[in-house]
Amino acid sequence: MVCIQARGDTRTPLRIGLVAELANVLVSAVLLFGLGPFPSMGIRGAAIGTATSFTLMAILTTRALGRGPYGVRWSDVSEGLGRARRVLLPIVRVSLPTFGEKVIFHTGFLVFAALVGRLGETAMTANQSLIAIESVGFMTATGFGIASGALVAQALGAGNAVRAKAVGWTAAALGAVCLGLVSVVFIAIPEVIIRGFTDDPTVVTLGARCLRIAAVAQPIMAVCDALAGGLRGAGDTRSPMVVALVGPVVVRIAACWILTVELSWGLVGIWVGTTLDWTVRMIWLSVVWARGRWVLRAKQRVGTLD
């Protein structure tokens, strides 16, 4: 998917994702409830639906990679394997920090979830609702990160470092504006949004308070994803990994522990700590992007950059 997006084609991954999700819904519904001639398989049916979705996505993505002027053929793959030192090692060097970033982030999230679990059933219910609601912001921010990475890579490939820098800032600004609008909705009608998930008045009250705090983090999150995506597109995958280590693991866990356990702020402390994490990440990534050392590294790889 990322290879297709990096060559500027973001529509094909969208279509593939839509087809795969539709297949997931249809297969899961049929096997989960036993529609038509198919037996009811319960949770196993949902698992088969998910597996079918990923399999279909892999097949469609493989086909899409072979199309167009920049398509990858099987001969290219076999030839690349034969030149492992020159072709594969640079890929490994770039991808390993990204892998490390994901491992660090999800490890931190496990500790974060454990802290929420200490707060009781009401807090857990409210938190799950908040995560589902905030997924709107996650998906939007991720989209700007993908676009930023693809356009920065194209600009650097064309030898235009000035355009690459501008793309990162522009993506960050547009993302902040879009998620700023989401923030307005979160602040204006938090109770209405939470009631879409539960009718429990205690959960609604707690969730509404936390959703207003989450609203502050939305534009900040967009800036983080846009700049981190731009750095990855420039080949600098180490900086986002370091930020992921300091932000979610150090800042978020420390802040959430102090606010939740030591100061007894409850779930509100969790979401204040999360917002502090995003703020630290935004400042750090902005400084890294502004300094432009990633341009120098890209220049060493590409050779000529304006």
C-alpha positions as CSV (number, residue, x, y, z in Angstrom):
1,M,0.0,0.0,0.0
2,V,2.7,2.4,1.0
3,C,4.6,1.8,-2.3
4,I,1.5,2.7,-4.3
5,Q,0.9,5.8,-2.1
6,A,4.5,6.9,-2.4
7,R,4.2,7.1,-6.2
8,G,1.4,9.6,-5.8
9,D,-1.6,7.2,-6.3
10,T,-3.7,7.4,-3.2
11,R,-7.0,6.5,-4.9
12,T,-6.1,2.9,-5.6
13,P,-5.4,2.1,-1.9
14,L,-8.7,3.7,-1.1
15,R,-10.6,1.5,-3.5
16,I,-8.8,-1.6,-2.3
17,G,-9.6,-0.7,1.3
18,L,-13.3,-0.2,0.5
19,V,-13.5,-3.5,-1.4
20,A,-11.7,-5.3,1.4
21,E,-13.9,-3.8,4.1
22,L,-17.1,-4.6,2.2
23,A,-15.9,-8.2,1.9
24,N,-15.2,-8.2,5.6
25,V,-18.7,-7.0,6.5
26,L,-20.4,-9.4,4.1
27,V,-18.5,-12.5,5.0
28,S,-18.6,-11.8,8.7
29,A,-22.3,-11.2,8.7
30,V,-23.1,-14.3,6.7
31,L,-20.9,-16.6,8.8
32,L,-21.6,-14.9,12.1
33,F,-25.4,-15.2,11.9
34,G,-25.7,-18.1,9.5
35,L,-27.4,-16.4,6.7
36,G,-28.7,-18.4,3.7
37,P,-27.2,-21.9,3.3
38,F,-24.2,-21.1,5.6
39,P,-24.1,-22.3,9.2
40,S,-23.9,-19.9,12.1
41,M,-20.2,-20.0,13.2
42,G,-20.3,-17.2,15.8
43,I,-17.0,-15.5,16.5
44,R,-15.2,-17.9,14.2
45,G,-17.2,-16.5,11.3
46,A,-16.1,-13.0,12.2
47,A,-12.5,-14.2,12.2
48,I,-12.9,-15.8,8.8
49,G,-14.4,-12.6,7.5
50,T,-11.4,-10.6,8.7
51,A,-9.0,-13.2,7.2
52,T,-10.8,-13.0,3.9
53,S,-10.6,-9.2,4.0
54,F,-6.8,-9.2,4.5
55,T,-6.3,-11.9,1.9
56,L,-8.3,-10.0,-0.7
57,M,-6.4,-6.8,0.1
58,A,-3.1,-8.6,-0.4
59,I,-4.2,-10.0,-3.8
60,L,-5.5,-6.6,-5.0
61,T,-2.5,-4.7,-3.8
62,T,-0.1,-7.2,-5.5
63,R,-2.0,-6.7,-8.8
64,A,-2.0,-2.9,-8.4
65,L,1.8,-2.9,-7.8
66,G,2.3,-4.4,-11.3
67,R,0.3,-1.7,-13.1
68,G,1.3,1.6,-14.6
69,P,4.6,3.1,-15.7
70,Y,6.2,2.4,-12.3
71,G,4.8,-1.1,-11.9
72,V,6.8,-3.8,-10.2
73,R,7.2,-7.0,-12.2
74,W,8.2,-10.4,-10.9
75,S,11.4,-10.1,-12.9
76,D,12.2,-6.9,-11.0
77,V,11.6,-8.7,-7.7
78,S,13.9,-11.7,-8.5
79,E,16.5,-9.3,-9.9
80,G,16.3,-7.3,-6.7
81,L,16.8,-10.4,-4.6
82,G,19.9,-11.2,-6.5
83,R,21.3,-7.8,-5.6
84,A,20.5,-8.0,-2.0
85,R,23.4,-5.9,-0.7
86,R,22.6,-3.0,-2.9
87,V,18.8,-3.1,-3.0
88,L,17.5,-4.8,0.2
89,L,19.9,-3.5,2.8
90,P,18.9,0.2,2.3
91,I,15.3,-0.9,2.6
92,V,16.1,-2.7,5.9
93,R,17.9,0.4,7.2
94,V,14.9,2.6,6.6
95,S,12.3,0.1,7.7
96,L,13.8,-1.1,11.0
97,P,13.4,2.2,12.8
98,T,9.7,2.3,11.7
99,F,9.3,-1.2,13.0
100,G,10.9,-0.1,16.2
101,E,8.6,2.9,16.4
102,K,5.5,0.7,16.1
103,V,6.8,-1.7,18.8
104,I,7.5,1.2,21.1
105,F,4.2,2.8,20.6
106,H,2.1,-0.3,21.2
107,T,4.2,-1.3,24.2
108,G,3.5,2.1,25.7
109,F,-0.2,1.7,24.8
110,L,-0.4,-1.6,26.7
111,V,0.9,0.2,29.9
112,F,-1.5,3.0,29.2
113,A,-4.4,0.5,28.9
114,A,-3.4,-1.1,32.2
115,L,-3.6,2.3,33.9
116,V,-7.1,2.8,32.6
117,G,-8.0,-0.6,33.8
118,R,-7.2,0.4,37.3
119,L,-9.9,3.0,37.2
120,G,-12.9,0.7,37.2
121,E,-15.7,-0.3,34.8
122,T,-17.2,3.2,34.3
123,A,-13.8,4.6,33.3
124,M,-13.1,1.7,31.0
125,T,-16.5,2.0,29.3
126,A,-16.1,5.8,28.8
127,N,-12.5,5.3,27.6
128,Q,-13.5,2.8,24.9
129,S,-16.2,5.1,23.7
130,L,-13.7,8.0,23.5
131,I,-11.2,5.9,21.6
132,A,-13.9,5.0,19.1
133,I,-14.9,8.6,18.7
134,E,-11.3,9.8,18.4
135,S,-10.7,7.3,15.6
136,V,-12.2,10.0,13.3
137,G,-9.2,12.2,14.2
138,F,-6.7,9.3,14.0
139,M,-7.8,8.4,10.5
140,T,-7.7,12.0,9.3
141,A,-4.3,12.6,10.8
142,T,-3.0,9.4,9.3
143,G,-4.2,10.5,5.9
144,F,-2.3,13.8,6.1
145,G,0.8,11.8,7.2
146,I,0.6,9.5,4.2
147,A,0.1,12.4,1.8
148,S,3.0,14.3,3.3
149,G,5.3,11.3,3.1
150,A,4.5,10.7,-0.6
151,L,4.8,14.3,-1.7
152,V,8.0,14.9,0.3
153,A,9.5,11.8,-1.3
154,Q,8.5,13.0,-4.8
155,A,9.9,16.5,-4.2
156,L,13.2,15.1,-2.9
157,G,13.4,12.6,-5.8
158,A,13.0,15.6,-8.2
159,G,15.8,17.4,-6.4
160,N,13.6,20.1,-4.9
161,A,14.3,20.4,-1.2
162,V,12.5,23.8,-0.9
163,R,9.3,22.2,-2.1
164,A,9.8,19.2,0.2
165,K,10.0,21.5,3.2
166,A,7.0,23.5,2.1
167,V,5.0,20.3,1.7
168,G,5.6,19.2,5.3
169,W,4.5,22.6,6.7
170,T,1.5,22.8,4.4
171,A,0.3,19.3,5.3
172,A,0.7,20.1,9.0
173,A,-1.3,23.3,8.6
174,L,-4.1,21.7,6.6
175,G,-4.3,18.8,9.0
176,A,-4.5,21.2,11.9
177,V,-7.4,23.1,10.3
178,C,-9.3,20.0,9.5
179,L,-9.0,18.5,12.9
180,G,-9.6,21.9,14.4
181,L,-13.1,21.6,13.0
182,V,-13.4,18.2,14.6
183,S,-12.4,19.8,17.9
184,V,-15.1,22.4,17.6
185,V,-17.7,19.6,17.3
186,F,-16.2,17.7,20.3
187,I,-16.4,20.8,22.4
188,A,-19.8,21.8,21.3
189,I,-21.8,18.6,21.7
190,P,-19.8,16.1,23.7
191,E,-22.8,14.6,25.6
192,V,-24.7,14.0,22.3
193,I,-21.7,12.2,20.8
194,I,-21.1,10.0,23.9
195,R,-24.8,9.1,24.1
196,G,-24.4,7.5,20.7
197,F,-22.4,4.8,22.5
198,T,-24.1,4.5,25.9
199,D,-27.1,5.8,27.9
200,D,-25.4,5.4,31.3
201,P,-25.5,9.0,32.7
202,T,-22.3,8.5,34.7
203,V,-20.4,7.3,31.7
204,V,-21.9,10.2,29.6
205,T,-20.8,12.8,32.1
206,L,-17.3,11.4,32.5
207,G,-16.9,10.8,28.7
208,A,-18.1,14.4,27.9
209,R,-15.5,15.9,30.2
210,C,-12.7,13.8,28.7
211,L,-13.9,14.5,25.1
212,R,-13.5,18.2,25.6
213,I,-9.9,17.5,26.6
214,A,-9.4,15.2,23.6
215,A,-10.6,18.1,21.4
216,V,-7.5,20.1,22.3
217,A,-5.3,17.2,21.1
218,Q,-6.9,16.9,17.7
219,P,-5.0,19.6,15.7
220,I,-1.8,18.8,17.6
221,M,-2.1,15.2,16.5
222,A,-2.6,16.3,12.9
223,V,0.7,18.3,13.0
224,C,2.5,15.3,14.5
225,D,1.4,12.8,11.9
226,A,2.0,15.2,9.0
227,L,5.6,16.0,10.0
228,A,6.4,12.4,11.0
229,G,5.1,11.2,7.7
230,G,7.2,13.8,5.9
231,L,10.3,12.7,7.7
232,R,9.6,9.0,6.8
233,G,9.1,10.1,3.2
234,A,12.5,11.8,3.3
235,G,14.1,8.5,4.6
236,D,14.5,9.8,8.2
237,T,12.7,7.1,10.1
238,R,15.0,7.4,13.2
239,S,13.6,10.7,14.3
240,P,10.0,9.6,14.5
241,M,11.2,6.5,16.4
242,V,13.0,8.6,19.0
243,V,10.0,10.8,19.4
244,A,7.8,7.7,19.8
245,L,10.1,6.5,22.6
246,V,10.0,9.8,24.5
247,G,6.4,10.7,23.8
248,P,4.1,7.7,24.3
249,V,6.5,5.7,26.5
250,V,8.1,8.4,28.8
251,V,5.9,11.5,28.7
252,R,2.5,9.8,28.4
253,I,3.0,7.1,31.0
254,A,4.7,9.4,33.5
255,A,2.1,12.1,33.1
256,C,-0.8,9.6,33.3
257,W,0.6,7.9,36.3
258,I,1.2,11.2,38.2
259,L,-2.2,12.7,37.3
260,T,-4.2,9.5,37.7
261,V,-2.5,7.6,40.6
262,E,-0.7,10.4,42.6
263,L,-3.2,13.2,42.1
264,S,-6.4,11.0,41.7
265,W,-7.7,12.8,38.6
266,G,-9.1,9.5,37.3
267,L,-9.9,9.2,33.6
268,V,-9.5,13.0,33.2
269,G,-5.9,12.6,34.1
270,I,-5.4,9.9,31.5
271,W,-6.6,12.3,28.7
272,V,-4.7,15.3,30.0
273,G,-1.6,13.1,30.0
274,T,-2.3,12.0,26.5
275,T,-2.7,15.6,25.3
276,L,0.6,16.5,27.0
277,D,2.3,13.6,25.1
278,W,1.0,14.9,21.7
279,T,2.1,18.4,22.6
280,V,5.7,17.3,23.4
281,R,5.7,15.3,20.1
282,M,4.5,18.2,18.1
283,I,7.1,20.6,19.5
284,W,9.9,18.0,18.9
285,L,8.9,17.1,15.4
286,S,8.5,20.8,14.5
287,V,12.0,21.5,15.7
288,V,13.4,18.5,13.7
289,W,11.6,19.6,10.6
290,A,12.6,23.2,10.9
291,R,16.3,22.4,11.4
292,G,16.3,20.5,8.1
293,R,19.0,17.9,8.9
294,W,16.8,15.4,7.1
295,V,17.5,17.4,3.9
296,L,21.2,16.9,4.3
297,R,20.8,13.2,4.7
298,A,18.5,13.0,1.7
299,K,21.0,15.0,-0.3
300,Q,23.7,12.4,0.4
301,R,21.4,9.7,-1.0
302,V,19.9,11.6,-3.9
303,G,23.0,13.5,-4.9
304,T,21.5,16.8,-6.1
305,L,19.0,18.9,-4.1
306,D,18.2,22.6,-4.5
